Amino acid sequence: MLGEVELVIDAKATLGEGPSWDSKRHLLYWVDILGQKLHLYNPTTGINKSIALGQLVGSVVPRKSGGVVLALEKGFYFLDLETKSLQAIFDPESHLEENRFNDGKCDPKGRFWAGTTDSVGTNEAGALYCLGKDLLTKKKLGKVSTSNGLAWSPDHKYMYFIDTPTRKVVQFEYDLNSGHIENPIDVIYFVDDEGLPDGMTIDDEGMLWIAHWGGSKISRWNPKSGKQMLSVPIPAFYVTSCTFGGKDLNELYITTARMENNHSKIFPIAGGVFRIKTSVKGCPTYQFNN
């Protein structure tokens, strides 16, 4: 069901993360958190452009009215891709100097969910927030250590969430209209030799694709049974996230990190963005509804 793993951007990003697919512009957005850059990759031309942001950047989503929305070190921002100008929206953690935003994405109604972490990432000092169309921010979860992967089931009944140090994927009952989440249950657990769960996406069969931080792979899981269905080696020790893109949403893009350690000698193309063609379609990257 899979093609070969292909290196499409030899970026050598320090901490590549947060891929999202803009179906209108046929571009892949992704970020280098520590490099403080947003990247825009055009698969037709093979050109990868970057925009320096001047802050640590956790995640990016396309915006319905144009441009993108970012979860940066200092809160939510709009970015005009033509002028490269930033417009601050709100920083819910301006009082927490050690915290920054990490992974995030939009739900099927176009709300932007993004979570935070502190410099240690294991202290339950972060939270998960939701930025609405009205530009009001709501805190959805507290006592989060490293807020990471998010996904919504194809029938919009469930939301899945990863707090990386817990080694778990948690399923919430999700109300599409209100964005309310409740009744969390653990549906997937990573054993010690798997690395840690990082970013994730979901396909139209409701199966979760999860990046393994410190595990050199991505995997496909059935959240109903909790079983791993597929494992794909990736030539990087730190595999950070994945998203479906391409005209038919059957190309899985995978981001990786190139941290300063001996692993970069073993994996010389770590920090690159990879692509795999699949026989399943992914659910789309939802855009911010504003």
N, C-alpha and C positions, 0 to 999 in steps of 0.2 A: 504493500500500500504506500510505500515511500520511494522517492528517488534518492539520488546521491546527495550527500551534504556538500553544499557549494559555498565557498567564500565569495561574497559579493562586494564587501567593503573591507579592505585590509587597513582598518582604521587605527589599530593598536590603541584603542581607547582605554584610559585608566579604569573607568567604571561605566562601560556602556550599559544602557538600561532603557526601559520605558518605550518600546516600539509601539507605534500606532499607525494604522493605514488610513490615508485620506482617499476615499473612493472617488471623490469629485475631481481631485487634482492628480490622482494616480501617483501619489508620493508616499514614501515611508518616512515618518518622523521618528527620531530616536534621540536620546540624550547621552551625554557623558557627564555624569554627576560631578565628579571631581574636576573634570576639565572645564566645567561651567559653560558647556556649549549645547545648543540645539542643532541637530543635523537633519537635513532634508535630502533624501536619496531618491533619484529618478531612475527606476529600473529600465526604462526605455533607452536612456542615454548612458546609463552607468555612472552618472555624475552625482557625487555626494557633496553638498554645500553645507557650510556651518555658520552659525550665528553665535558670537560671543555674548554672554548674558551678564557677566559680572557678579553672578551669584551661583551657589550650588543649585543644581536643577534636578528635581526628582522625576517629573513626568510631564507629558504634553498630550493634548487632545485637539483635534480640529474644531473650529468654531463655525456654527451655521451661517453667521453673517460675514464670515471671512476671517482670515488669520487663524491664530491658535490661542488656547488657554494653557498656561503653565502653572505648575505647582513648584515654586522656587523655595530657596532657603528662607525667604522672608515673606511667604504667603502666596496667595493667588494673584496672577497677573494676566492681562491680555497682551499679546504681541502681534503687531502689524508686520507681516512678513515682507512687505515692500519697503517700508521706511525703517524697519527693525527697531521701532520705538516700543518701549514697555509702558503699560498703564497699570498701576497697582489697583487691585480690587479690595482685598482684605487679608490681614494676617491674624488668624485666630490664636497664634502663640507668640505674639510680640513680647510677652513677658517671660518667655522661656528661651534664654539666649543660647542654650546648648542644643536646642531642637532645630530640625529642618524637615521639609517635606520630602517624602520618598515616592513610592509608586502610587499611581492613580489612573483612573479611566472613567469614562461616562457610562451611566446606566442606560437602559433602553428608552427612557424618557428624556435623556439629554442632560441629566444632572451630573456634575463632575465630583466624583468621590476620590479623595486622596488622603493619605495618612502620613503621620510623622514618626520620627525616631530621634533619639539623642545621640551624642557622640559615642556612647558605649553600645547602645542597641539591645541591651538586655535588662534594662531597669524599669520597664513598664512605664516609661516617662512620656510615651507618645499617645496618639489618639487617631481615630478615623473621622474625617469630616466630609460633609456633602455641601457643595456649592450649587445653589439652585439657579434657575432661570432669572429669578428676581435679584440675583447677586447677594442673597443672604446665605450665611454659612451656618450649618447645624452640626453639632458634635454628635456622632452616631455611636462611637465606642470609645471608652477610656481604658487606661492601663494597658496600652499596647506597647510592645518593646520595639519591634521593627516592622512597621506596617508595609505589607508587600502585596502579593497577587490578589486580583479581583476578577470576578467573572459572574455573569448572570445566565441562568439556564435558558435554552431556546424558547421555552414556554413562559418565561418571565415569572415563574413561581418561586425561584430560589436565587439567592446571592451566595457566592463562595468567597472566602476571605482567608488569607494567609498572614499570620504573625510569625515571622521566620523562626525565632528561637523555640517556639512551641513545637516545631516539627509537624504541624497539623494543618489540614484544610478544614475549615469550619463552614457548615452550611446553615444559612439563615432562611426562614420563610420571609419572602419579599413581596411587598405590595407595590405594584407598578405605579399606581396613581399617586400614592402619598410618599413613596420611598421608604416607608416604615419597614424595619427588619426586627424579627423576633424569633424565639425558640431555637437558639443555636445548638447544633449537634456536630460532633467530630465525625467526619466521613472518610478522611484519608490520613494516614500517619506514616512518616518517613522513619525507617530504621536507621541505625547509626552509620552503616556503610553506604548510605545513599547520598550523603551530603545533606544540605538543608534546602527546604522548599523556598523558592524565590518568586519571581513573577510567573504568571500563568495566563492562559487563554482557554477558550472553549470552542468546540466544533458544533456543527448543526445536529449531531447525534447526541449531544449533551455530555460528551466526554471531555475531561480536562487535560490540557497539555501543560506540564509544569517544568520549569527550569530548575536544575540542581546546582545550587551554589556549593562549590567544593565537591561536586560529584561528576563533572565532565560529561553531562548528558542532559537530554530532555526525555520526558516520559509521558505516556498517555494513560489516563486512569478513568475507571468507571466510578463515579461518586456514589452510585447506589450500592455497589458491592464493596467498594473500598479497595478493589484489586487493580494492580498495575497491569495494563494490557500490552504495552509496547515500551521499549527502551531504545533510545538512539544516541550513540556516542557522538560527542561534539569535541573538536580539538581545542579545548580550553578547559582549565580546571574550574574556573568560576563562570558558570553559565547563569545568566541573570534574568532573562525574560524572553517571551515569544508572542507573536501575533500573526494572524492570517492576513494575507494581502494578495495582490494580483487581481486581474480582471475577473477571475472566477472564484476568488477567495480560497484557492486551493494551494497557495504557496505559503509555507510557514517561515517567517523571518525570526531569527534568533540572535539576541544580543549577548555579548560576553564582556568580561573584564580582564584587564592586564595589570594586576597589582604588582608592586615591587617585591618579588620573591623568586625563588628558584623555579617556580612553575612556569614562568615565561620562557625559560630555557628549554623545558620539555615541550611546551606548546608555543612555538614561535609566532603563530598567527592569532594567539589569544588577544582579545580586545577587538576582534573583527566582528562583522555582522555576517551571519550565515543564512542560507536559504535551502529549504527542502520542498520539493513538490510532493503533494499528498493526494490520495484518492478520496479524501473527504473534504468537505467545504467547512470553512470556519464561520462563526458568527461575525457580523461586521463590527468594525470599530465605530461606536456611536459618537456622534458629534455633539458638542455643547450647544444646547438649545437656546441660544441668545444671539 
